[in-house]
Structures are given as structure tokens and as C-alpha cells.
Amino acid sequence: MRTQVVIIGGGPSGLLLSQLLHLAGIESVVLERQSREHVLSRIRAGVLEQGMADLLRQAQAGDRMDREGFIHDGTQLELSGVGCRIDFRKLTGRAVIVYGQTELTRDLYDARDRLGGRVLHDVQDVTLHGLDGDAPYVSYRVGDTRQRLACDFVAGCDGFHGVSRQSIPHALRREYHRVYPFAWLGVLSQTPPVSAELIYVAHDRGFALCSMRNAKLSRYYVQCDPADAVEQWPDERFWEELKRRIPEAAADRIVTGPALEKSITQCRSFVAEPMQWGRLFLAGDAAHIVPPTGAKGLNLAASDIHYLATGLRQYYQDRDFSGLERYSERALARVWQAERFSWWMSTLLHRFPEHDAFDRRMQRAEQEQLIRSDTAQRLLAENYVGLRY
């Protein structure tokens, strides 16, 4: 078999790239290790930058997002007991959309189905060959049958643990990694959100976040120890701890209920350079990870897909290789800005166990500057709604 682009990974990044390429007349095949049901069961981020929302519309997969997504013109910060609203619309003229990643992925699957897209599931033992030449191919196994798929290019959208990044020779890769001394305990509950906007909380007991998926589905987080197990956090303990950290008015009106899903996520930052080697191009978590504080993970993957799809269109339509040659440079410029913002938001809002009295006072001084400075608020807003591609 042969195609023009093999896409490793059938999450939102791989599906979005496949859809954009199809609309540009470029053939692709998506190889996904898990079943479709498993991919659609993942509970992930739900804040979309304007750039990502526009990409979904361009991919003809944004109709339901526009009908059902919640436009947020701002967000609430509670900084050591002092409230501060960041007005995105006033400060930047733009907003974000709250729309769950599970629903977004479902929309992309539906879009690929409408156009007859080739998405193969339960694909095992994927191996990339000939990436440094002009005739790469991918071998893989479905059941007991080994397959070979020739192509022009390979897009690695298979996440941090995937095969794509590991296919770049170790001597040519440089990796930057930071593990933070805290994790997020997240709970999904079938309850109405406590607020019409997200509430980010910096508290002496640790960070908290009140978020939502829709009008009847809420998502809440509290900072916890990375060594904690989910079993240590029964529902009663979680709700009690959340109420102790969020503003009193929110704690008084919050509706609690059984957790539909509960998980603990270690917070970390990671970047691999370069994001391309030969005919292989990395995108999303295969190349970088951010702590979830700034809501950048999914959005950063979308900007990668924008640069990669643009470069592939230039190559196939005009035989212009410049967009692909500069892919890593362009993507990494935005990656490091998002990494900086996510790191800054994390240091602003979390309780660090190793901080001494001086560190805590410096954190408080940073929070106070944000409360009183329109310039500081504008910088936060510009990064939160998303830097332009």
C-alpha cells in the first residue's frame, strides 16, 4: 500500500491533520494503537484558543463547537484571598471557547467518516523506516498480519510515549524536561458548574480550579502530592478540600455529586528539539508537554498542525519545500512561548513544598502586581487566548 502522508496517532492532532490534508487534496492514512472507543473515552482539556477554533472550522469540523461551546470573555483569579477578573475581550478583543476534547475528537471522527478518511485502529508494532531518505515507509501489525505502507512523509502525532520521537537518532535530539513537585487531582461530576467562567485559585493549602464541560457537567481540580493515589481521595474528602480553597461565595453555592471520573496528573514541562528529522515531523505531545495550568496542551498541538499542514500544502501544490524545511523552527518558536506561559502560571498559582518564606513573599508580590497592573493582566490575557500563528 501507498499514501502521501502517514499519520501516527489518531487523537485530535492526527485527525485534524488528516482532515486538513484531505480538504487540500492530499492523501493520508492514520494509524492508531487504541480502539476508537478508547480514544473517545479520554477525558482531557476543554479550553480552545481562537486559533484552534478557527482551524476546526477550516477543517469543516466546527459546527457543533459553535452551537454548543461556551464563549468565555474572561476568567476569574482568586489570589491569596483577593479576587481579580481577567477580561479577555477588553484586553485583547478575543475570547476562548470551552468545549470538551472528547467532543472535539468525536467531531473530527465524524468529519473523517463523511469524507471517507482512512483511520486504522488497533495497530500494533509500528516501526518507521527510511526517514532520512526519499522513500520512507511504515510497517505495522494488525492482528497477526504484518503490513507495509509506503509514503512521502510521516507525521508523528502519537504522544510522549509513542514511537515517532524515539525514531529520531538520540545523538540528534536534545530534550528539556522539568517535573514539578505537585500533581492535579481532577474530578468530573454531573453537576452544574459553580461559575459561568473558570476560577483559578492560589491558596495556602494549594492550587484549585473550577472548570466545566457543559451546562450539566463540571470539572474540578485540586493540587495534591504526586505520590497520592486516587483511592486516598474519596468524594467526600475531595469536595471538602475544594470548598476550603475556593472563594467562600463559590463554596456556598457549589453543587456536589458522585465523581464520574477521577484521576491524578503529574505536572511537568517537556520539549524535544528538533521537531523534524528527514521525512519525519513531530506534533503535539510527541514533541512537547506543558503543565495544564495555562490550558495550552491541546492548543499547542493545533498550532503544530497549522504549520505542518501549511508546509505540506505548499509542497504538494507548488513543490515548495520551504514550509517543511522551516517547520521545526516555526513550531518551536511558539512552543517555547507557551512553555514559558504555562511555567509562569504554575509558579504563580501553586504551593511549592520547597519554597521558603522569601519565595512565598516573592510569589505574593507577583500576584499583587497582577491584581493592580493592567499591563500584567493584558500579558496574561494575550497568552491565555493564544498567540497568533
Residue, then its C-alpha position, 0 to 999 in steps of 0.5 A: m500500500r501507498t499514501q502521501v502522508v502517514i499519520i501516527g496517532g489518531g487523537p485530535s492532532g492526527l485527525l485534524l491533520s488528516q482532515l486538513l490534508h484531505l480538504a487540500g487534496i492530499e492523501s493520508v492514512v492514520l494509524e492508531r494503537q487504541s480502539r476508537e472507543h478508547v480514544l473517545s473515552r479520554i477525558r482531557a482539556g476543554v479550553l480552545e484558543q481562537g486559533m484552534a477554533d478557527l482551524l476546526r472550522q477550516a477543517q469543516a469540523g466546527d459546527r457543533m463547537d459553535r452551537e454548543g461551546f461556551i464563549h468565555d470573555g474572561t476568567q476569574l483569579e482568586l489570589s491569596g484571598v483577593g479576587c481579580r477578573i481577567d477580561f479577555r475581550k477588553l484586553t485583547g478583543r478575543a475570547v476562548i471557547v470551552y468545549g470538551q476534547t472528547e467532543l472535539t475528537r468525536d467531531l473530527y471522527d465524524a468529519r473523517d467518516r463523511l469524507g471517507g478518511r482512512v483511520l486504522h485502529d488497533v495497530q500494533d508494532v509500528t516501526l518507521h523506516g527510511l526517514d532520512g531518505d526519499a522513500p520512507y515507509v511504515s510497517y505495522r501489525v494488525g492482528d497477526t498480519r504484518q503490513r507495509l505502507a509506503c509514503d512521502f512523509v510521516a507525521g508523528c502525532d502519537g504522544f510522549h510515549g509513542v514511537s515517532r520521537q524515539s525514531i529520531p537518532h538520540a545523538l540528534r535530539r536534545e530534550y528539556h524536561r522539568v517535573y514539578p513537585f505537585a500533581w492535579l487531582g481532577v474530578l468530573s461530576q454531573t453537576p452544574p458548574v459553580s461559575a459561568e467562567l473558570i476560577y483559578v485559585a492560589h491558596d495556602r493549602g494549594f492550587a484549585l480550579c473550577s472548570m466545566r464541560n457543559a451546562k450539566l457537567s463540571r470539572y474540578y481540580v485540586q493540587c495534591d502530592p504526586a505520590d497520592a493515589v486516587e483511592q486516598w481521595p474519596d468524594e467526600r474528602f475531595w469536595e471538602e478540600l475544594k470548598r476550603r480553597i475556593p472563594e467562600a461565595a463559590a463554596d456556598r453555592i457549589v453543587t456536589g455529586p458522585a465523581l464520574e471520573k477521577s484521576i491524578t496528573q503529574c505536572r511537568s514541562f517537556v520539549a524535544e528539539p528538533m521537531q523534524w528529522g528527514r521525512l519525519f515531523l513531530a506534533g503535539d505531545a510527541a514533541h512537547i508537554v506543558p503543565p495544564t495550568g495555562a490550558k495550552g496542551l491541546n492548543l499547542a498541538a493545533s498550532d503544530i498542525h497549522y504549520l505542518a499542514t501549511g508546509l505540506r500544502q505548499y509542497y504538494q501544490d507548488r513543490d515548495f519545500s520551504g514550509l517543511e524545511r522551516y517547520s521545526e523552527r516555526a513550531l518551536a518558536r511558539v512552543w517555547q512561548a507557551e512553555r514559558f506561559s504555562w511555567w509562569m502560571s504554575t509558579l504563580l498559582h501553586r504551593f511549592p513544598e520547597h519554597d521558603a518564606f522569601d519565595r512565598r513573599m516573592q510569589r505574593a508580590e507577583q500576584e499583587q502586581l497582577i491584581r493592580s497592573d493592567t499591563a500584567q493582566r493584558l500579558l496574561a490575557e494575550n497568552y491565555v487566548g493564544l498567540r497568533y500563528 
